[in-house]
Amino acid sequence: MLALLAPGQGAQTPGFLTPWLEDATSRALVENWSRLIDLDLVALGTTADADEIRETSHAQPLLVAAGLISAMQAFAGQDITFDFFAGHSVGEITAASLAQSFDGDAALTLVNVRGRAMSAAATGSNTGMSAVLGGEREVVVAALIALGLTPANENGGGQIVAAGPLEALALLSENPPAGSRVRPLQVSGAFHTSVMQPAVTALADAAREITVVDPVAPVISNRDGAIITGGDEFMARIVGQVSGPVRWDLCMETLAAQGVTGVIEVAPGGTLTGLIKRAQPGIELFAIKTPDDISGARDFARNHGGK
């Protein structure tokens, strides 16, 4: 049993798209998407610095574009199939497109609205996010709620991301939950909380303009680890997830419960496979980082049930 995963915001690094654009078809696609959304994805992925690609409205389209072209280069025309798809946060848009619920143009249109709307919602909110590393889940979650914070990302393996007012995050850093340490994240606001409600409205409007079909294989939802087979239902979850917590821990539990033996993470791979390595060590992993990984990814896929 084989799953294809797409990473979320934070996986990008300066210049990571450069080797992928040596493929003429991929470069033409990215140039077309750049015109479509009025954002120079080629420059962002090749010459932009870390600050430029950290900006939410830049990072999100860049990650979706990278995931799509890396999967295309690795698997198009290979008669390789996947039993499940999943993505972390914005990676759900990549996953849905890889599962053929909507095409690449629709994915980039949608993620462009998402990134801009989330950035706008964060502006002036005086909120942020911090990673809480270690500690018992129940203890950590209780401590966050007591401070008026939201456990916005539960990533498993002892990693929970707290989101909310900067003052509360400062108090959290001063007095971490038992057995944990706190690391502030360089983000502009409290993503996956009620602060993002205006972005939900904008994304819902954009989603209504996109033609959606059922995925070719089930997609696992960040909201609760549920297995979704309907395109419209998954789109609704993509929209609502912007202001709701990401339960990646439950997604990993679903992968294991369904008997998945191998997962491949599209570019820029490494983040999700790292989380799975700690939380579900029985699942074999392959992270696609550069085109040099394509041959290995194909062999890995065939060894885990892909045709």
N, C-alpha and C positions, 0 to 999 in steps of 0.2 A: 504493500500500500504506500502510495507516494503523494506528498503534498507540496505545493508551490507557494512560497511565502514572499511578501513584499514588506520591506522595512518602512518605518515612519521617520518623522522629522528628527534630525540629530545624527542621522547616518551619513550625511553628506560631508565631504572634505574637499578642499580646494583642488581643482584640476581633475577630479575623479572621472569626469565624462570624456576626457581627452582620448584615451585609447578606443573607446566605443565609437567615436566619430570618424575613425579611420575607415569604417565601412560606409561606402557611398550612399547606400539605401538608408541607413540610419541617420546619416548627416542630413540628407534631404528631408526626412521625416521631422527631425528636430527643427530644422530651419522653417518648415511649413507650420509646425506647432508654434514656433516663435512669432510668426506673422499672425497666426490665428488669435493668439492671446495678447499680442503686443508686448512681448517680453523676450529679451534676447537670451534664450536658453543656452545657445552655443557659448556665448561669452561667460555666462554664469557658471557653466560646467567646465570651462577650460582655463579662463584667465582671472576670474573674480576671486577676491580674497575671502577669508573666513567670515568676516563681518558681513559682507554682501550676501553670502549664501546662507547666513544664519537668519536673515530677515524672513519672516514667515511667508510673505507673499512671493518671495523668490525660491525659498527652500522647497515648498510643497510642489509646485509644478515641475521643478528640476528633478525631484525624486521620482515622481510618477513617470516622467519622460525616460529617465534612466532605467527604471524597472521594466518598462515596456520594450525598449530597444534591446536591452540585454537578454530578455526572454526570447525576443524575436530572433536574435542572432544565434542563440543557443538551441532553440527548439523548432523553429519554423521549418516545415518540410521534413521533419525527422520521424514522423509517426510515433511521437512520444505523447502519452496521455497522463493526466493527473487525476487522482481520486478526490482531492480536496484542494481548495485555494483559501488563503487567509492573508490578511495584512494588518499591520499595527497602525492604528490611527489613520493618517492620510493614506497609508498603504492599502487600506480597504478599497480605495478607488482604483489603484493599480490592480489589486486582486480581482475586482469585479470585471475590469476590462480584459485581464488575462483569461478569465473564465467566459469571455465573450458575451457578457450582458450588455455591453455597449462598446463602441469602437474607441480608438485612440484619440480621435478628434474630440469626441464627447468627454472622454476622461480628462483631457487637458482643459477643455472649456469649464468643466465642473470644478476641477482643482484650482483653477485660476480664481474663480469666484470664491471658493472656500478660503484660500490663502489670503486674499485681499480683505474678505469680510472678517476673518479672525483677527488679522492685524488691526483693522479699524476698531473692532470691539475691544481689543486690548489697550488701545491708545488712551492714555489718561485714566486708566482703571485703577492704578496704584496697586496692582496685584502681580503675583509671580508664581514660581514653582520651585520646589526643592525636592531632591531625592533623599528618601530615608532608607538607609542601607543597614540591613540586619534587624534583629528584634523579632518578637513574635507578632504575627499578623494582627491578632485581636488586640494586643496591647498598643501597637502602632496606630491602628485605625481609631481606637478609642481616644488616644491622645490627640490625634488630628481633629476629631469631631469636637473635643473639649475646647480646642483653640479656635473653633469656627472655620477650620480648614476642610478641604475635600480630598479624599484619597482618589486623585484624578486618574492615575495610572497604577494598576496593580499588575506588576510585571513578573511576579513569581520569583523564586530564588532569593527571597529576602530583599526585594526591591519594590518600594511603594513611593510614588511621586505625589507629594502634597501640593495643593494649589489653593490660593486665596490671598487675602490682604498681606501686604509686605510686612506690616507690624506683627501679624500673627506668625508669619514665617520666621521673623527675627526671634520671637519668643521660642519657637520650635528649635532653632539653632542653639539658643542659649541653654535649653533644657531638653535634650533629645530623649525620646522614649527609651526605656531600659534596654540595654544591649544593642543600641543602634547608634549610627552617626548620621549627620545631616549635611548634604552638599547642595548649596544653592545652584540653580540652573540658569543659564544665560538665555532667558526667554522674556518676551515683552508683556506677558499677562498670564492669567489663570485659565489656560486652555482646559477643555473638557469639564467646565463648571458652568453655572448659570450666567456667569459674566459673558459667555459666548452666545447667549440667546439671540442677539441681533444677527449673528452669523448664520444661525439655524434658519431664520426667516429668509435671508438672502439665498442660501443654498437650496432651500425648498423651491423658491421661485425658479432658480436655474434648472433644478432637476425636472420640473414639469415640462421643460422644453426638449428633454432628451428622450429618445426612443430606447426603451429598455426591454430586453428579452430574458428568459430564464437562462441561468448559467449552464454550461456544458457539464459541469460537475458541481457538487455542493460547495458553498462558501461558508466559512465559519465566522460568526459575528463577534466583534469586540465587545458588544454590549453584555453578553452572557455566555459566550462559548457555544451558542446554539448553531445547529447545522441548518442552513437556509438553502432551499432549492428554487425559490421564486425570485425572479428579477426585481419585481416591484417591491416585494418585502425587503429585499436587501438594500435597494435604493433608499427606502424609508429609514432603514437603520443607519446608512451612511450619513443621511441628513441629521437625524436626531443625535448621533454619536458626538457631534461637535460640542454639545453642551452636557454630555453625560460621560461618566468614567469609562476608561478603557480597561477591560478585564482580560488582559493577555494571559493571565494565569489560568483562566478558565478555558481559553482557546487551546493552550498547551495540554490541559487535561482532556479536552475533547479529542485532540490528535492521538493521544495515547489510548484513550478508551475505544477509539474506532480502529485500533490495530495498525495505525500508520507506522511503518518501519523506517521510512526515510523522508527527510524534508530537504528541499532545495530553496535557498533564499536568493532572489534576484538581486542585481546590483543596486546600490552598493551594499553587498552582503556582509554579514558578520554579526550584526547586533542581535537579530532574532535567534540565530543558531547558537549564539553565546548564552542567551537566556534558556533555551531548550536544553543545552548541555548540562546546566545546573539543575533544572527542574525535572527533566524527563531523560535521564541518561541512557535509557534503553533505546531511544530513537537515534538512528544514524543521521549525520548532518553533512550538508555541502553548501558552502557559501560562494556565490559568484561575485567576484570582485573586479576582475579584468577579463578581456577576451581570451587570455591564456587559460582561463578556467572552463572554457566551453566544452572541450573534448572530455574533460573529467566529469562535467555535469551530465553530459549525455550518457556516459558509461554508468554513472551513479543512478540515473533515472531508470535505465534498463535493468539494473540489478535489483530495483525495488518495485518492479511491476509495470513500469512504463513500457509500452510496446517497443 
